[in-house]
Amino acid sequence: MNDTEILNLASNYMYQYHKNDTTGHDVAHVNRVLRLATYIAEQEHVENKQTIQLASLLHDTVDHKLTDHQSALKNLKHFLKELQLPIEEQQHILHIIEHMSYNHGQNNSANLTIEGQIVRDADRLDAIGAIGIARTFQFAGHFNEPMWVEHPTKHIAQVDDTHYNQWSPSAIKHFYEKLLKLKSLMHTTTAKELAEQRHQYMENFIKQFFNEWYF
């Protein structure tokens, strides 16, 4: 089986899993992560693109927020074996996928290879900026969370862990819990550069959101 056939099969596996997604973890998200990861790999001169591309394509097929993790992981292991990949590559891909998510910050210290760092950077880049904002509200709506639950703290400069941990769940709360932290957690030079503008866009959005909400 050649590289193109392997990627086509992985793309189809991903498509069948994500084709009906309404949480923001859809086919378009995965394809953006794939393009971002491929671009970062090229800029960082990392040659092991197959592992990066397969991990990118398959990274959300075992996400505990979307599915039963253990069952999905069993299916993914079987699929990787069917691709006839070397055992070492199968294990590498699985390690990346299982340790790349933010998971309330618990995975930030996970030891990732440069390939894993690239896939994680790509996934986190798609969680910030204009697309990240849109996905956040889509995700909140899917799980019946409001845009915002009023709270006295309404300026970025005033917010620390003590403040936002007291807030009720909302799309805006998620910015403080995760999205505004991601810029400082990028691994590669390329991702850090891309994250700067996207992060600033989110900060501007939050300020405008509160200006309009509390008009």
ZAMARGU-4260 file (C-alpha; in steps of 0.2 Angstrom, whole numbers, plus 5000, padded with zeros to 4 digits):
<rodrens>
0) 5000/5000/5000 | 5008/5017/4995 | 5007/5033/5004 | 4993/5040/4994 | 4982/5025/4997
5) 4986/5026/5015 | 4981/5044/5017 | 4965/5041/5006 | 4959/5027/5018 | 4963/5038/5033
10) 4953/5053/5025 | 4939/5041/5022 | 4939/5034/5040 | 4939/5052/5046 | 4925/5057/5035
15) 4914/5043/5040 | 4917/5048/5058 | 4915/5067/5057 | 4902/5069/5043 | 4887/5073/5054
20) 4896/5082/5067 | 4888/5099/5074 | 4901/5103/5088 | 4914/5111/5078 | 4924/5095/5077
25) 4919/5092/5059 | 4927/5087/5043 | 4931/5105/5039 | 4940/5107/5056 | 4950/5091/5053
30) 4955/5096/5035 | 4961/5113/5042 | 4972/5105/5055 | 4979/5094/5041 | 4983/5109/5031
35) 4990/5119/5045 | 5001/5104/5051 | 5008/5101/5034 | 5012/5119/5032 | 5021/5120/5049
40) 5031/5104/5045 | 5037/5112/5029 | 5042/5128/5037 | 5050/5119/5051 | 5059/5107/5039
45) 5052/5091/5047 | 5052/5077/5034 | 5041/5064/5043 | 5025/5070/5035 | 5015/5054/5034
50) 5015/5052/5053 | 5010/5071/5055 | 4996/5069/5042 | 4989/5053/5049 | 4988/5060/5066
55) 4980/5076/5060 | 4967/5066/5051 | 4963/5054/5065 | 4965/5065/5080 | 4947/5068/5085
60) 4941/5051/5081 | 4944/5046/5099 | 4940/5062/5108 | 4931/5058/5124 | 4920/5074/5122
65) 4913/5066/5106 | 4912/5047/5108 | 4916/5033/5120 | 4935/5034/5121 | 4939/5016/5124
70) 4928/5009/5110 | 4934/5022/5098 | 4952/5019/5103 | 4950/5000/5099 | 4943/5004/5082
75) 4957/5016/5078 | 4970/5003/5083 | 4962/4990/5072 | 4962/5003/5057 | 4980/5008/5059
80) 4984/4989/5059 | 4974/4987/5043 | 4985/5001/5035 | 5000/4989/5037 | 5010/5003/5045
85) 5026/4998/5055 | 5022/4995/5073 | 5033/5009/5078 | 5023/5022/5067 | 5006/5015/5074
90) 5012/5018/5092 | 5019/5035/5087 | 5002/5041/5079 | 4992/5034/5094 | 5004/5043/5107
95) 5002/5059/5098 | 4983/5058/5097 | 4981/5052/5115 | 4992/5067/5122 | 4988/5082/5111
100) 4972/5088/5118 | 4971/5102/5130 | 4961/5092/5143 | 4960/5106/5156 | 4979/5109/5154
105) 4983/5091/5160 | 4992/5087/5144 | 5003/5102/5143 | 5018/5093/5150 | 5016/5078/5140
110) 5032/5073/5131 | 5029/5074/5112 | 5040/5072/5097 | 5042/5086/5085 | 5029/5077/5074
115) 5017/5078/5089 | 5021/5096/5093 | 5017/5101/5075 | 5000/5092/5076 | 4996/5099/5093
120) 5000/5116/5087 | 4989/5115/5071 | 4974/5109/5082 | 4977/5123/5094 | 4978/5136/5080
125) 4961/5130/5074 | 4954/5134/5091 | 4959/5152/5091 | 4956/5167/5080 | 4940/5170/5070
130) 4938/5151/5067 | 4941/5147/5085 | 4928/5160/5090 | 4915/5152/5078 | 4919/5135/5084
135) 4917/5140/5102 | 4900/5146/5100 | 4895/5131/5089 | 4901/5120/5103 | 4892/5129/5117
140) 4876/5129/5107 | 4877/5111/5104 | 4879/5107/5122 | 4865/5120/5127 | 4877/5132/5135
145) 4873/5151/5134 | 4884/5164/5126 | 4888/5172/5143 | 4881/5172/5160 | 4882/5190/5168
150) 4896/5192/5180 | 4904/5208/5188 | 4920/5204/5179 | 4920/5209/5161 | 4937/5215/5156
155) 4952/5204/5151 | 4964/5213/5162 | 4953/5209/5178 | 4952/5191/5175 | 4962/5178/5184
160) 4959/5160/5189 | 4950/5165/5204 | 4937/5175/5194 | 4933/5164/5180 | 4932/5148/5190
165) 4917/5156/5199 | 4908/5159/5182 | 4893/5148/5176 | 4897/5138/5160 | 4896/5149/5144
170) 4905/5151/5128 | 4914/5167/5134 | 4920/5157/5150 | 4929/5145/5138 | 4939/5159/5131
175) 4947/5162/5148 | 4948/5143/5153 | 4957/5138/5137 | 4958/5149/5121 | 4967/5164/5128
180) 4980/5153/5135 | 4984/5144/5119 | 4996/5157/5112 | 5009/5154/5125 | 5008/5135/5123
185) 5013/5134/5105 | 5029/5123/5102 | 5035/5128/5085 | 5042/5145/5079 | 5029/5144/5065
190) 5014/5141/5076 | 5020/5155/5088 | 5020/5167/5074 | 5003/5162/5067 | 4996/5162/5084
195) 5000/5181/5088 | 4987/5188/5076 | 4974/5175/5080 | 4976/5179/5099 | 4975/5198/5096
200) 4959/5195/5086 | 4951/5186/5100 | 4956/5199/5113 | 4948/5212/5102 | 4932/5201/5100
205) 4930/5199/5119 | 4932/5218/5122 | 4919/5222/5108 | 4908/5208/5115 | 4907/5216/5132
210) 4905/5233/5125 | 4890/5228/5116 | 4883/5216/5130 | 4884/5230/5143 | 4880/5245/5132
</rodrens>
